[in-house]
Amino acid sequence: MSPCGQAEDVPIQKRDCMLGARTSPSALSAQREQSSRAVCDVSINAPCSLGTRAPSPALSAKCEQSPEQFPLLPDDHVHIWRVPLNQSSERTALSLEVLSPDEREKAARFRFDKDRNQFVQARAALRTILSEYLNVPPQNLEFSYGTHGKPALANGHASSNLRFNLSRRAGLALIAVTRGRELGVDVELVRADVPFFEIADVSFSSAESATLHSLPESLRVAGFYNCWTRKEAYVKARGEGLSFPLKQFDVSLTPGEPPMLLNVRDDILSLHDDMPPVHDKVVSIRDDVDEVDRWTLQELPVGENYVAALAVEGTNLNVTCRDWA
Ligand SMILES: CC(C)(COP(=O)(O)OP(=O)(O)OC[C@H]1O[C@@H](n2cnc3c(N)ncnc32)[C@H](O)[C@@H]1OP(=O)(O)O)[C@@H](O)C(=O)NCCC(=O)NCCS
């Protein structure tokens, strides 16, 4: 099922919003936020308290009434925008116009047109969505980049406290937006023909690999992608990407069990987590409990052939998924 509980081939509802000026979020009253029209909307109330190790409740994915105007973003909300990357070449050319010179340079470096077009469409959608929250033209937004390349809004937009992260895969981008808390998102297209165990040996912790091996064959694909997307979302939330050792932490992966960050080992020796632990006064392998408690992991039901995850600082957050087109 799709995030809306509809068959995946139901086209994403079109909204006439790309690149155009739209109503400023600041101009919207709370009452207007409640006024509605039918838009594909998935509510994921995610009071997943990692601190108390309480499990996330089951996702309540449903189509519900959504505001006609651009939605307000209270501090304890996370908006997930689902962006299809299937524009015509004319529309992609228009999208290119909102990109900054450095983004256009990056676009020009893609070897294949398809990859270039998807980067352009996703970046233009990111600019346009953020511009709606900020009430500035999309081409006026400035990004800064962390040490490992994580984009953020540059200082000029600091007062909004807006944070975002983007992931794109095989014709779909997810853009996650919140205020005042770090977040990371990852989406993957499910393929049943990947060498799960080989990849797990290289990229998963020994605990995760063991769990994967223990799953019945029918659950292995789902378990693998649960693990992969949760790990990527977490390292993206931290801003370190794949430069953060993937074996240094464990996530839950068993289908049907709540998404959770289980352990983060705070010592580089844990890279070799298949080695017997070494205990002396110089080195130790410890679990970083504060780090585990800092994050909520959430599965995002974005489409039948995709698996996606969100990692976000804090607990008791309201996560809502909407379509952008
Ligand atoms: C971040 C990373 C995990 C993304 O991998 P991916 O699965 O191929 O890509 P996704 O589609 O999920 O995410 C890409 C998006 O994440 C964002 N991103 C880039 N670097 C990021 C980082 N370090 N942390 C979080 N998000 C990042 C960007 O918006 C990027 O979109 P863009 O390519 O349109 O600019 C991977 O690129 C990585 O590890 N990068 C770090 C590399 C590094 O350490 N470089 C150091 C020298 S700069």
The ligand as a MOL file (V3000), in Angstrom:
LIG
                    3D

  0  0  0     0  0            999 V3000
M  V30 BEGIN CTAB
M  V30 COUNTS 48 50 0 0 0
M  V30 BEGIN ATOM
M  V30 1 C 25.1610 11.7320 2.9310 0
M  V30 2 C 25.2490 10.3990 2.2270 0
M  V30 3 C 25.1070 9.2960 3.2520 0
M  V30 4 C 24.0890 10.3630 1.2360 0
M  V30 5 O 24.0670 9.1770 0.5410 0
M  V30 6 P 22.9850 8.7050 -0.5380 0
M  V30 7 O 22.1930 7.5980 0.0300 0
M  V30 8 O 23.7370 8.4270 -1.7670 0
M  V30 9 O 22.0830 9.9100 -0.8780 0
M  V30 10 P 20.6750 10.4500 -0.3930 0
M  V30 11 O 19.8830 10.6420 -1.6130 0
M  V30 12 O 20.0400 9.6640 0.7090 0
M  V30 13 O 21.0530 11.8640 0.2350 0
M  V30 14 C 21.6550 12.8510 -0.5500 0
M  V30 15 C 21.3050 14.1590 0.0460 0
M  V30 16 O 21.7030 14.2040 1.4090 0
M  V30 17 C 22.1240 15.5180 1.7270 0
M  V30 18 N 23.4710 15.3600 2.2720 0
M  V30 19 C 24.6760 15.4460 1.6650 0
M  V30 20 N 25.6500 15.2250 2.5680 0
M  V30 21 C 25.0480 14.9920 3.7430 0
M  V30 22 C 25.5370 14.7060 5.0460 0
M  V30 23 N 26.8290 14.6200 5.3090 0
M  V30 24 N 24.6430 14.4980 6.0300 0
M  V30 25 C 23.3330 14.5890 5.7830 0
M  V30 26 N 22.8050 14.8670 4.5690 0
M  V30 27 C 23.6710 15.0620 3.5660 0
M  V30 28 C 22.0820 16.3430 0.4530 0
M  V30 29 O 20.8930 17.0760 0.4560 0
M  V30 30 C 22.0460 15.2900 -0.6120 0
M  V30 31 O 21.2880 15.7080 -1.7100 0
M  V30 32 P 21.9660 16.2510 -3.0440 0
M  V30 33 O 22.8050 15.1530 -3.5570 0
M  V30 34 O 20.8010 16.5370 -3.8910 0
M  V30 35 O 22.7610 17.4370 -2.6320 0
M  V30 36 C 26.5930 10.2330 1.5130 0
M  V30 37 O 26.6290 11.0910 0.4220 0
M  V30 38 C 27.7780 10.5580 2.4200 0
M  V30 39 O 28.1810 9.7910 3.2620 0
M  V30 40 N 28.3450 11.7030 2.2690 0
M  V30 41 C 29.4280 12.1300 3.1660 0
M  V30 42 C 30.6820 12.1080 2.3900 0
M  V30 43 C 31.7780 12.7470 3.1530 0
M  V30 44 O 32.0280 12.4580 4.3030 0
M  V30 45 N 32.4490 13.6420 2.5240 0
M  V30 46 C 33.5040 14.3500 3.1670 0
M  V30 47 C 34.0990 15.3280 2.2660 0
M  V30 48 S 32.9320 16.6130 1.8790 0
M  V30 END ATOM
M  V30 BEGIN BOND
M  V30 1 1 1 2
M  V30 2 1 2 3
M  V30 3 1 2 4
M  V30 4 1 2 36
M  V30 5 1 4 5
M  V30 6 1 5 6
M  V30 7 2 6 7
M  V30 8 1 6 8
M  V30 9 1 6 9
M  V30 10 1 9 10
M  V30 11 2 10 11
M  V30 12 1 10 12
M  V30 13 1 10 13
M  V30 14 1 13 14
M  V30 15 1 14 15
M  V30 16 1 15 16
M  V30 17 1 15 30
M  V30 18 1 16 17
M  V30 19 1 17 18
M  V30 20 1 17 28
M  V30 21 1 18 19
M  V30 22 1 18 27
M  V30 23 2 19 20
M  V30 24 1 20 21
M  V30 25 1 21 22
M  V30 26 2 21 27
M  V30 27 1 22 23
M  V30 28 2 22 24
M  V30 29 1 24 25
M  V30 30 2 25 26
M  V30 31 1 26 27
M  V30 32 1 28 29
M  V30 33 1 28 30
M  V30 34 1 30 31
M  V30 35 1 31 32
M  V30 36 2 32 33
M  V30 37 1 32 34
M  V30 38 1 32 35
M  V30 39 1 36 37
M  V30 40 1 36 38
M  V30 41 2 38 39
M  V30 42 1 38 40
M  V30 43 1 40 41
M  V30 44 1 41 42
M  V30 45 1 42 43
M  V30 46 2 43 44
M  V30 47 1 43 45
M  V30 48 1 45 46
M  V30 49 1 46 47
M  V30 50 1 47 48
M  V30 END BOND
M  V30 END CTAB
M  END
